[in-house]
Amino acid sequence: MGRSNKKKHKQKGRRRRDAESGSEKRKVKPPSSGGEGDERQAVYGRYKEATRSFRDGLASLLPESVPLTSVADLGNAVEYLHLESSKSGDKVAPPAVGIGLLSSLNISIKLREEFSASIGGDSDEGHKYMNGMLRYCRDVLRKCRKMYLTSALPRTKSKPSNVDTDRGNLDVLGQRFGALSMHGEGEEEESEEDGHDCAPAVRPSDPEREYSIEKDLIEGDDSMHARLYLFQMKAYMDLIDYHFRNLQAKMEFLIKNTSDIIESDVNSVIVGYVMNCSACVNLALEEMQYFEEALTAESPHLKTFYHVVAILVFPAMINQLEDSISPNILSSNPHMVLDFLAKEVEYGFRTLACPGFAKSDHRAITFAKRAKIPDLLPIAFSRLAISLTLLEVGPDCVIEHEDAQEVVGPCRRMVDMHRQEHGDESEMWEVLGLGRKRISKGAEGERKIEYVRDVLHTQSLLQCQVHYLPAPSDERYMKFNPDQWICTPQHCRWDENFNKAEGIDDPRMDDFFLRTFLPLFFNKCHAPKCQEMFNAFFQDLLPRFFPLFQNFLSYFKRRNTTVPFSTTLSVHAMLTGILHLQGYIKRIALAARSASEKYYEQIQWVIDQHGSLNNVEGVQGLLKSMKSQENAFRPVFGSDFPEDMQLLAFWNPMVAGCFLSNVLYLNNIWYGARLLDRKNQLISMLHLFHALKARKILQDDDIPLLSQMDSIFAECKAIWGDGKPSNDFCKNFFVASGVALHASKTMAVFIKDIPVKVIRDTNENASEEKRAKLEDFLRRQFTMEKDIFVSRLEVLLAMRGALVRGRRHELRQLKPEDISVSYQCMAKRDFSGIAESCCPGNSVSSLESSGVATTLMNHFRRQEALQKKILEDSVRRSLSVNYVKLSWVLDDALNQLACHMGWSELINKSCRGFMAQWKRTEGDKHFYAINSLLGDWIFGELDYEKDGAKCTESKRCAEFLNTYFGAVHKEDIHFY
């Protein structure tokens, strides 16, 4: 059974649900999640809750003199209740065994057996004993319940209740109400659960050691915790398999059925597929890292993955060494044997690349001195553990190398002798499906292709590289060498079309990782400031691949560092994608790289322009900073690597999804929201478009780009407040532009009472006498320039400045979440308000302090919410728009509109005159002037004239917008 934990903590699980397939055509089924109904807790969490409920309910029926601490006490307790039920008669009621007690016991038995079967616990003597004891308890308690019902029902009929009964008797009656029910959930479960098992249970024989109810039955021992951890890891690896199989099915369908579709449109679909798949895989990686931290917090002595392997694969060695050590010594360091064997297992994973591999005898002798035992047994176990581990998990390129045979040969002989004496234990190395286990790759109904998923092989591959590659402090980098020994023999050269890998432990997959991926990324992280750049890019973004992989590269500075299993799983996830998508990898890489390159080409185009937006303080520096981030996606020191190798290393499905997340969410959406809001150009254009449509001057499909933006921002409060207006366009426009509410109302009233249309008509058509009277009236009201329209603009600007209250513009800033509904999940890893019972990220701080997994979120709900939000963004095509370039286009359109409407002179006079003393930049003054003129000349006219045919200025504006945006093509704004 292994050793028990000194301290255990509760851990809430999460409901596990089947993830929905993203491709109905291929009908790729997700893996079974192991959950049922709407239960939010995982199997093990629900089991612990039910078992504690049963124990507490049973204790309430027993006198204090009956102990209830060991599993054997459970059998004694139910036998006591059965004896008391047999003694009861008319005067003495038998113990009230209710439905709640049996229901909790039924759930406990069902979940324990389900969980034990899932993690391979049925073969353990302790598990068999505890399962048998629970079944025995249920059998005896059913008999007690029948005796209670037989005696209780006649008594309740002969003694009707009295309203004056003592309060205490009412409480007793209330407690027994559940026990008197003839039909209930517990008995329904009994009939469903045990219809096949009519034979009475027999009390199991007591084992050699005593098992505790709390520590062994409920919390579980070290073996249970280790198995639970790997059970969760396997579940998430199954999910990752599913997501990549789903992507493979979509790619196969897409390539076969899109021969007549434009290449750029196919690329857009591929990028969307890769983004969705990568997001779900990275979400699973985050959960895996969380479970690793949770295991360490709840069982600190299981501090590494090698401790988990040692306790599952070598329990006999652990028990034999512990039996040989004095209890006094073991009590001072109860985990010394586990730590010793875990370190030997680690050296087996390190392989011969680590100099310490050959020093096992020295470590064993040191351990023997600490344990005060002869060194013969530790030396034998050390050699055996390291040999078994090396031959089972070591990469073929290491084990089969001719220079290693002097060491590998004795290992083989030792393992052969051990297996002749003790049998073949190789099935133990499957470790709940993470070892060399064959997994189906094909979709249902198709030819089944088998591949080997060997996570242990990947762990060894990474661990041995820590001791093989140069340290980052060295000024060396890895050069391309097609004849290096790691890539031979020739038939092991991986090719996605002509020499495909058949499993993760296939030498051809090692060839891809060691000859293509690792050297290029190793060199990349050697480059100055590259690691800091990656940290800045992916610190908060959902993609967890790069933070985990960067941890691996940082271990080269500390050669004795243990590679965390979560880091291995991130690399293994990438290799799983390579394995599933062989034949489509280059196609995916080209589409993803093309999208990134086009985006940065559009950024460079904006930098090269000389529009007013570029003159705003800080914008040019911001744009150049964005453009420089393109270098993060390009190899360094890699000119000697073939172009195809660079493409597959930097743009394979997993890496491409992470890079595109950075481009889409950090660069495009986050910076784009700031620039779109810099001069209110988006608000101005969308309000113009909406108002012109409301007066039937424009139609929905007249300007496709503005129609798309109108759809994307249809519910954006920063633009529309409480909703799109059907009247009062002028006031609503000023409010959206950041003008205080009182100032907006005052300006709108002024524009409506003295419409510029009336002044213009009067100025153009009235007689000299009427024009003189109007100017005389206005001069008595305001201090005027010679130009009446300049004076009017200055009046509006004065109102805007004098009546401003509060910080309305800051409170209604355009946010990235207004652009993309998936931004909150992808960029902030925050699912609050999106998925039930979820909160930002996966915080482990409270777990580390209390040992309780209080922040464990429901992965399947988060995955469902994430996929739904990305799909919603894809339908609106909100992710493919280059918002940085769009901000420049909209700003240029406003400036060109001002020229078209003849406002340039008005704006220049106001900037040189009334606004000359303003402590604002010229760009800000220009913005305020255009904003005021839009409200006065366009929105004011639309409020004044209900008939669109009479809105002459608005029609001129609509004609310009049609012409301007008609020259802006889709590919000018979209980058994929």
Residue, then its C-alpha position, 0 to 999 in steps of 0.5 A: m500500500g505504501r506509506s500514509n501521509k502525515k497531514k491531509h487537506k480537503q480538495k474540492g474537485r470540479r465537475r467533468r463534462d464531455a467537451e463538445s466537438g467543434s466539427e459536426k461533419r467529422k464527428v470526433k468525440p471528446p474523451s469521457s470526462g468521468g463526471e455525471g449530471d450537474e455535479r461540480q465536484a470531481v469523483y474523488g471530492r464527491y467521494k470524500e464528502a459522501t464518506r464523511s457524511f456516512r461516518d458522521g451519520l453512523a457516529s450519531l447512532l452510536p454511544e460514545s463508548v463505541p470507537l469509530t477511528s479505524v476501518a475495522d471500527l466501521g464493521n464493529a459499529v454496524e454489528y453493534l447496531h444490528l445487535e441493538s436492533s435485534k434486542s428491541g421490542d415494543k418498549v424499546a425502539p431500534p436505532a433509526v437507520g435512515i435513507g440519508l445514511l444509506s444514501s451517503l454509503n451508496i454514493s461512497i461505495k459507487l464512487r470509490e469503486e469507480f475511482s479505484a478502477s480508474i486509477g488501477g487501485d483494485s489490485d491493492e490489498g488495502h483498497k480491496y479491504m476497504n471496499g469490502m468493509l464498506r459493502y459489508c456495512r451497507d449489507v448490515l445497515r439494510k437489515c437494521r433499517k428493515m427491522y426499524l421500519t417493521s417496528a416503527l410504522p405500527r407505532t406511528k399509526s397507534k399514536p397520533s401526534n398531539v399539538d401539545t407534545d413536548r418540543g423535544n418529542l417534535d425534534v425527535l419526530g423530525q429527525r426520524f421523518g426521513a427514516l420512515s419514508m418508504h420511497g427515496e433516493g437512497e433506495e432507488e440507488e440501492s436497487e439500481e446499484d445492486g440488482h446484480d449482486c444479491a449475495p450478502a456481503v461477508r466481513p473481510s479479514d482484518p489486514e496486518r496493519e490498521y487502516s484509519i478512517e480519516k487518513d486511509l479511507i477518506e483522504g487516502d495514502d501517498s499511493m492514492h494521491a499519486r494515482l489521483y494526480l496522474f489520473q487528472m493528468k491523463a484526463y487532460m492529455d486525453l483532452i489535448d489528444y481530442h483537440f488536436r484530432n478535432l483540428q486534424a479532422k477539420m483540416e482534412f475536410l477543409i483541404k478536400n472541399t475547398s479547392d475552388i475557394i480563394e487561398s486567402d479565405v482558406n488561410s483565414v479559416i485555418v488561422g481560426y481553427v488553429m487559434n481555437c485549438s491552441a486556446c483549448v490546449n493551453l487552457a488544459l496546460e494551465e490546469m495541469q500546472y495547477f494540479e502539480e502545484a496542488l499536489t505539492a501543497e497537499s502532499p509536500h513530500l511528493k515534491t517532484f514527479y519522480h516521487v510519484v513514479a517511485i511510489l507507484v513503480f517501486p513500492a516494494m523497494i520502499n517498504q523493504l528499505e523502511d522495514s530495515i531502518s530503525p523506527n526512531i531514525l525513520s520518525s525523524n525523517p519519515h520520507m528519507v526512503l522515498d526521497f532516496l529512490a526518487k532521486e535514483v529514478e530522476y538519474g534514470f530519467r537524466t540518462l548518461a548525459c548527466p555525470g551523476f548517473a554513474k555515481s549511484d553507489h556513492r549516493a547509496i552509501t551516503f544514504a546507508k550511513r544516514a539510515k544506519i543500515p548496511d549499504l548492500l541493500p541500498i546499493a542493489f536497489s539504487r542500481l536496479a531503480i536507475s537501470l529499470t528507469l533508464l531502459e524504460v524511459g530513455p530515448d533510443c538515441v541515447i540508449e542505442h548509441e555505441d558510446a553508451q553500451e559500456v553502461v547500458g549493457p550491465c543495466r540490461r543484464m541486471v534488469d534481465m536477472h531481476r525479471q527472471e526472479h520477480g517477473d515482468e513489471s513493465e506494465m507498471w510503467e504505463v503509469l495510468g496511460l502516460g507510459r508506452k500505451r497505444i492510443s487511437k488517433g483516427a476519428e470514429g468510423e474511419r480506419k483506426i491509426e494507433y500511436v504511442r503516447d509516452v509522456l515518460h519518454t518526453q520527460s527523460l528527453l527534457q531532463c537529459q537535455v538539461h545536462y547536455l546543452p550549454a548554459p545560457s551564460d555561455e556565448r555559444y549557440m547551436k549550429f545546424n549539423p545534418d550529420q550530428w549523432i542525435c539524428t542518425p541513422q538516416h531512416c530516423r529523419w522525420d518528414e511529415n509527408f514521407n517519413k511520419a512518426e508513429g508515436i511520441d517515443d518514435p526516434r523520428m519525433d526525437d529528430f524533430f524536437l532535437r534537430t529542428f525545434l530545440p536548437l532554434f528556440f535555444n538560440k532564440c533565448h540566447a539572444p539579448k533581451c529575448q527572454e524578457m520579451f517573451n515574459a512581457f508577451f505571455q505573462d498574462l496571456l492564456p497561452r501557457f506554453f511559452p512560460l512553461f517552456q522558458n522555465f525549461l530553458s532557465y534550468f540550464k543555469r542549474r544543472n541539478t534542477t528537476v524538470p517539472f512535469s507540467t513543463t514536460l506536458s507542455v512540450h508533449a502537447m506540442l509534439t502531440g499536435i505534430l503527431h496528429l497533424q502530420g501532412y498539414i503542418k506546413r500548410i498551417a505554418l504558412a497560413a499562420r506566418s502569412a497572417s502575422e507578416k501581413y499584420y506587421e506590414q500593415i503596421q509599417w504602412v501606418i508608420d510610413q504615413h503622415g496623417s494627423l494621428n501619427n503626429v499625436e504625441g507618443v503614437q509614433g513611438l507606440l507604433k514602432s514599438m509594436k513593429s519591433q515585436e515582430n522580431a520575437f517571431r523570427p529565429v536568431f543565429g539560425s541562418d544556417f538552418p534550412e527555411d523549412m526547419q525555421l518554418l516548422a519550429f516557429w509556426n507549428p500548430m502549438v507555437a503558431g497559436c501562441f504567437l497569433s494570440n500575442v498578435l491578436y490580443l496584445n498587439n492588435i486589440w489592446y493597442g488598437a483600442r487605445l488608438l481608436d479612442r485617441k481622437n474619438q474617430l471610431i465614435s464619430m464614424l459610427h455615430l455618423f453612420h447610424a444617424l445617416k441610416a436612421r434618416k434613410i440617407l445611407q443603407d446598411d450595405d452601402i459601406p461594408l466596413l462601417s457596417q461591420m464595425d457597427s455590428i462589432f460595437a453594437e452593444c458597446k457602452a463606450i460608444w452607445g451608452d444605454g443604446k443606439p439613439s433614434n433621435d437627439f443625435c447631437k446630444n448623444f454624440f457629444v455625450a459619447s465624445g466625452v463631453a459632460l452631460h450638462a454641457s452636451k445638453t446645453m450645446a444640443v439645445f443651442i444648435k437646435d434653437i439656432p440651426v446652422k442650416v437656418i443661418r446658412d440659408t439666411n446668409e445665402n438667400a436673404s436680402e442685405e437688410k435681413r442679413a444685417k439685422l441677423e448679424d446685429f442680433l448675434r453681435r449683441q449676444f456674443t463677441m463675434e469675428k467677421d465670419i459668423f460661422v467662426s464665431r458660432l464654432e467658438v461659441l460651441l467650443a466655449m460651451r464645451g470647455a466652460l461646462v465640463r464636469g467630472r471625468r466622463h471621458e475617462l469613465r467611458q473609455l473604449k476597452p479591449e473587451d468592447i472589441s473582442v468578447s474572448y479578450q477577457c478569457m485570452a488576455k486576462r485568463d479571467f472567466s468571472g461572469i462568463a463561466e459559472s463559479c469561476c474567478p481570474g486565473n488559477s491562484v495558488s496563493s490561498l492553496e499554499s497557505s491553507g492547503v485547501a484547493t479553494t480556487l479550483m475552477n471547472h475546466f470544462r465550463r471554462q473551455e466551453a465558455l472560451q470556445k463559445k467566445i472565440l466562435e462569436d468573435s469569428v462570426r463577427r470577424s472581429l479578430s481579423v481586423n487590424y484595429v491599429k490601421l483602422s484607427w488611422v483610416l478613420d482618423d484620415a477619413l474625418n480629416q478628409l471629410a472636414c476638407h470636403m465639407g469646407w471646414s478647414e478654414l473654420i478650424n484653422k481660424s479657431c486654432r489660431g484665434f480662440m484656442a490659441q491659449w489652450k494648453r493643448t496640442e495642435g492635434d487636440k485642438h483640431f479634434y475638438a473643432i471637428n467634433s464640434l462641427l460634426g455635432d453642429w452641421i451634421f447631427g444638428e441638421l439631422d435633429y432639425e430636419k426629419d425629412g432626410a431629403k432636405c438634409t443637404e449637408s448630411k447628404r454631402c457627408a454620406e456621398f463622401l463616406n461612400t466614396y472614401f470607404g469604397a476605395v478601402h478594400k477588405e484586405d486593406i484592413h483585415f490581415y487574415 
